[in-house]
Amino acid sequence: MHRHFNGLKTAALFGLIWALLLGLGAVIGNGRYIGVFAVIGLAMNFYAYWNSGKLAIRAMQAYPVSETQAPAMYRIVRELSTKAGKPMPELYISPTRAPNAFATGRNPNNAKVCCTEGILGLLDERELRGVLGHELMHVYNRDILTSSVAGALAGLITSVAQMMMFFGGGSSSENRPNPIVMLFMAFLAPLAASVIQMAISRTREFDADEDGSKLTGDPLALASALAKLEAGVASAPLAPTPQLQNVSHAFIANPFRAQDISRMFSTHPKTADRIERLEQMAGQRIRMPQRFDGPYRPGPHQG
C-alpha cells in the first residue's frame, strides 16, 4: 500500500464523480436519457484515449529519436524498463526550451516517452533518471486510462448539464425537476466534475512520484529535478492553448505560468508538496539552493 493512500484517494474521487453523474440522472427526465449520453460521451473519450499518444506528440511537435541522437535517454529508459520487466517505449524529443517531459500511450506496448530540449539542457543525468522513472510509472500504472475515464465522466456530466439548460430537464411538467434544483445542477455539476477530474490527476502525479522513485531507488533525484523544473517553467512557460491544455495533465510539471490557471483547476500538485513527500521517502532533505534558483547548466547528456 502506498504511504499516502493514493490509490484509495483515486477510488474515492471516482466515487464522487459517479455520485454526481447519478445525481444528474435522477434530476433529468427521471434518468431515462442518461444511458444515451453515457454511450456518446464514452465513445468520444474512447477515441481520445485510443489516440492519446498521437495527440500529445502532435501538440508538442515532437519527433522520434535514435539511440545515437539521445544516448542518455535510451540508456536510462532501457535500464528502468528492463528493471520493471516492461517493454521499452518509443522515445521522442520536443524542440522547445520549456523544460518538461511526458509519457503517453494506451499501454506499455504502445507507450511513448518525450523530453523537451529544455529539460535535457536543465537536468543532470541523475535528475533526468528520476524524471524518466516517474514518466514510465504513469504508463505502468495505466494512468492514461484513468485520466481518460475521468475525462469521459466529466465530459458526460457537462453535456447532460448543457441539455438541462436548453431543454429544461424534461419533456413534461411531471418530468421537469424543481427549477432551482435544475439550475443548481446545471451550473455547479460541470464545475464540480472538473474539480474532481483535476483532483484525480493530482493524485496520480503523487502516485507516479512514489512509484517512480521506488523504481529508480533515488527519491531525491526526482525532488531535485522538480525543484529545477519549478523555476525553469516559470522562466519559459508554454502558452495555454486549447491543444496544450487538453494534454497538460500528462506533463511532469504544470507547463503554464501559475497566473494562467487557477489552483483549483491545476492538473498538478504544488511542487513543494511533491518535494516534501519525496524527502520523506528518502529520510533527508535536498539542499535549499537546488530548489528554486539557477543558473542552469546544460546537462552532460545534451546532444
C-alpha positions in Angstrom: 0.0 0.0 0.0 1.3 3.5 -0.8 2.3 5.6 2.1 -0.1 8.3 1.2 -3.0 6.0 0.1 -3.1 7.5 -3.4 -5.0 4.5 -4.9 -7.7 4.9 -2.2 -7.9 8.6 -2.8 -8.3 8.0 -6.6 -11.1 5.4 -5.9 -12.9 7.9 -3.6 -12.7 10.7 -6.2 -14.1 8.4 -8.8 -16.9 7.6 -6.4 -17.7 11.3 -6.1 -17.8 11.9 -9.8 -20.1 8.8 -10.3 -22.3 10.1 -7.5 -22.5 13.4 -9.3 -23.4 11.7 -12.5 -26.1 9.6 -10.9 -27.5 12.8 -9.2 -27.9 14.4 -12.6 -29.5 11.2 -13.9 -32.1 11.4 -11.1 -32.8 15.1 -11.9 -33.2 15.0 -15.6 -36.1 13.0 -17.1 -36.2 10.6 -14.2 -33.0 9.1 -15.5 -34.4 7.9 -18.8 -31.8 9.6 -21.1 -28.7 9.1 -19.1 -27.8 5.9 -21.0 -27.8 7.7 -24.3 -25.4 10.4 -23.1 -23.2 7.8 -21.4 -22.8 5.9 -24.7 -22.0 9.2 -26.6 -19.6 10.5 -24.0 -17.8 7.3 -23.5 -17.4 6.7 -27.3 -15.9 10.2 -27.8 -13.4 9.7 -24.9 -12.5 6.2 -26.0 -11.5 7.7 -29.3 -9.4 10.3 -27.4 -7.9 7.6 -25.3 -7.0 5.4 -28.3 -5.3 8.3 -30.0 -3.8 9.9 -26.9 -0.2 9.2 -28.0 -0.7 11.0 -31.3 -2.5 13.9 -29.7 0.2 14.7 -27.1 3.1 14.1 -29.5 1.5 16.4 -32.2 0.7 19.1 -29.6 4.4 19.3 -28.7 5.6 18.9 -32.3 7.9 16.1 -31.0 10.0 13.9 -33.2 11.3 10.3 -32.7 15.0 10.0 -31.8 17.5 7.2 -32.2 20.0 6.0 -29.6 22.7 7.9 -31.4 20.7 11.1 -31.1 19.8 10.6 -27.4 22.1 8.1 -25.8 21.4 9.1 -22.2 17.6 8.8 -22.6 18.0 5.4 -24.2 20.4 4.2 -21.6 18.2 5.3 -18.7 14.9 4.1 -20.2 16.3 0.8 -21.2 17.7 0.2 -17.7 14.4 1.2 -16.0 12.1 -0.7 -18.3 14.2 -3.8 -18.0 14.2 -3.5 -14.2 10.4 -3.2 -14.3 10.0 -6.1 -16.7 8.2 -4.0 -19.3 8.8 -3.3 -23.0 10.9 -0.2 -23.8 8.7 2.7 -25.1 9.5 4.8 -28.1 11.5 7.9 -27.3 10.8 11.5 -28.6 12.2 14.9 -28.2 10.2 18.1 -28.4 12.0 21.2 -29.9 11.0 23.7 -27.2 13.1 25.4 -24.5 10.3 24.9 -21.9 11.6 22.2 -19.6 9.2 19.3 -19.3 8.6 15.7 -20.1 5.6 13.4 -20.5 4.6 9.8 -21.3 1.6 8.7 -23.2 0.1 5.7 -24.9 -2.7 3.2 -24.3 -0.5 0.6 -22.5 3.2 -0.4 -22.0 3.2 -2.0 -25.5 2.2 1.3 -27.1 4.0 3.8 -24.9 5.9 6.9 -25.9 8.1 9.0 -23.6 9.0 12.5 -24.6 11.5 15.1 -23.2 11.8 18.7 -24.3 15.1 20.1 -25.4 14.7 22.5 -22.4 14.7 19.7 -19.8 17.6 17.9 -21.4 19.7 21.1 -21.0 18.4 21.8 -17.5 18.9 18.5 -15.6 21.9 16.4 -15.0 21.7 12.7 -15.7 20.8 11.6 -12.2 17.8 14.1 -12.2 16.8 13.0 -15.7 16.7 9.4 -14.5 14.3 10.5 -11.7 12.1 12.2 -14.2 12.0 9.2 -16.7 11.2 6.8 -13.8 8.2 9.0 -13.0 7.0 9.0 -16.6 7.4 5.3 -17.0 5.3 4.7 -13.9 2.5 6.7 -15.5 2.4 4.1 -18.3 2.8 1.1 -16.0 0.1 2.4 -13.6 -2.3 2.8 -16.6 -2.8 6.5 -15.7 -3.7 7.3 -19.3 -6.7 5.1 -18.9 -7.5 6.6 -15.5 -7.4 10.2 -16.9 -9.4 9.2 -19.9 -12.2 7.7 -17.8 -12.2 10.7 -15.5 -12.4 13.0 -18.6 -15.2 10.9 -20.1 -17.3 11.2 -16.9 -16.6 14.9 -16.6 -17.5 15.5 -20.2 -20.7 13.5 -19.9 -21.7 15.5 -16.9 -21.1 18.7 -18.7 -23.1 17.5 -21.7 -26.1 16.5 -19.6 -26.0 19.8 -17.7 -26.0 21.7 -21.0 -29.0 19.7 -22.1 -30.8 20.7 -18.9 -30.1 24.3 -19.8 -31.6 24.1 -23.3 -34.4 21.6 -22.8 -35.4 22.2 -19.2 -34.6 18.7 -17.9 -37.8 17.0 -19.0 -40.4 16.8 -21.8 -43.4 17.4 -19.5 -44.2 19.1 -16.2 -44.2 15.8 -14.5 -40.7 15.0 -15.6 -39.3 18.5 -15.2 -37.5 19.0 -11.9 -37.7 21.8 -9.5 -36.3 24.8 -11.4 -34.0 25.8 -8.5 -32.5 22.3 -8.3 -32.2 22.2 -12.1 -30.3 25.5 -12.2 -28.1 24.4 -9.3 -27.2 21.2 -11.0 -26.8 22.7 -14.5 -24.3 25.3 -13.3 -22.5 23.5 -10.4 -22.3 19.9 -11.7 -19.8 20.7 -14.6 -17.7 22.8 -12.2 -17.7 20.1 -9.6 -16.9 17.4 -12.2 -13.9 19.5 -13.4 -12.6 20.0 -9.9 -12.8 16.2 -9.2 -11.2 15.4 -12.6 -8.2 17.7 -11.7 -8.0 16.2 -8.2 -7.7 12.7 -9.8 -4.9 14.0 -12.0 -3.0 15.5 -9.0 -3.4 12.2 -7.1 -1.9 10.2 -10.0 1.1 12.6 -10.0 1.8 11.8 -6.4 1.5 8.1 -7.2 3.9 8.3 -10.1 6.4 10.3 -7.9 6.3 7.5 -5.3 6.4 4.5 -7.7 9.0 6.2 -10.0 11.3 6.8 -7.0 10.9 3.2 -6.0 11.9 2.1 -9.5 15.0 4.3 -9.6 15.8 3.9 -5.9 16.6 7.7 -5.7 13.7 9.9 -4.5 16.0 12.9 -4.0 16.9 12.9 -7.7 13.3 13.5 -8.6 12.9 16.0 -5.9 15.9 18.0 -7.2 14.5 17.7 -10.8 11.1 19.1 -9.7 12.8 22.0 -7.9 14.7 22.9 -11.1 11.5 22.5 -13.2 9.6 24.9 -10.9 11.9 27.7 -11.8 12.5 26.5 -15.4 8.8 26.6 -16.2 8.5 30.0 -14.6 11.2 31.4 -16.9 10.0 29.5 -20.1 6.3 28.7 -19.8 4.1 27.3 -22.6 1.1 29.3 -23.8 -2.1 27.7 -22.5 -3.6 26.9 -26.0 -6.6 24.6 -26.1 -4.5 21.9 -27.7 -1.9 22.0 -25.0 -4.5 22.3 -22.2 -6.0 19.0 -23.4 -2.7 17.2 -22.8 -1.2 19.3 -19.9 -2.1 16.6 -17.3 0.5 14.3 -19.0 3.4 16.6 -18.2 5.6 16.0 -15.2 5.3 19.7 -14.3 2.5 22.1 -15.0 3.7 23.7 -18.2 1.8 27.0 -17.8 2.6 30.1 -15.6 0.9 30.0 -12.2 -1.3 33.0 -13.1 -2.5 31.3 -16.3 -4.5 28.7 -14.4 -6.5 28.5 -11.2 -5.0 26.4 -8.4 -8.4 24.6 -8.1 -8.2 23.5 -11.7 -4.5 22.7 -11.8 -3.6 19.2 -13.0 -0.5 19.0 -10.8 0.0 19.2 -7.0 2.1 22.0 -5.6 5.8 21.3 -6.3 6.7 22.0 -2.6 4.2 19.2 -1.5 5.7 16.7 -4.0 9.3 17.5 -2.9 8.3 17.1 0.8 6.8 13.7 0.1 9.9 12.6 -1.8 12.1 13.9 1.1 10.1 11.8 3.5 10.7 8.7 1.3 14.4 9.4 1.3 14.6 10.3 5.0 16.5 13.5 4.2 16.1 16.9 2.5 17.6 18.2 -0.7 19.8 21.2 -0.3 17.9 24.5 -0.5 20.0 26.1 -3.3 18.9 23.2 -5.6 15.2 24.0 -5.2 14.3 27.3 -6.9 17.3 29.2 -8.0 19.7 29.0 -11.0 21.7 29.4 -13.0 21.1 26.4 -15.1 23.8 24.4 -16.8 23.5 22.2 -19.8 23.3 18.5 -18.9 26.3 16.4 -19.9 23.9 14.2 -22.0 22.6 17.1 -24.1 23.1 16.5 -27.8 
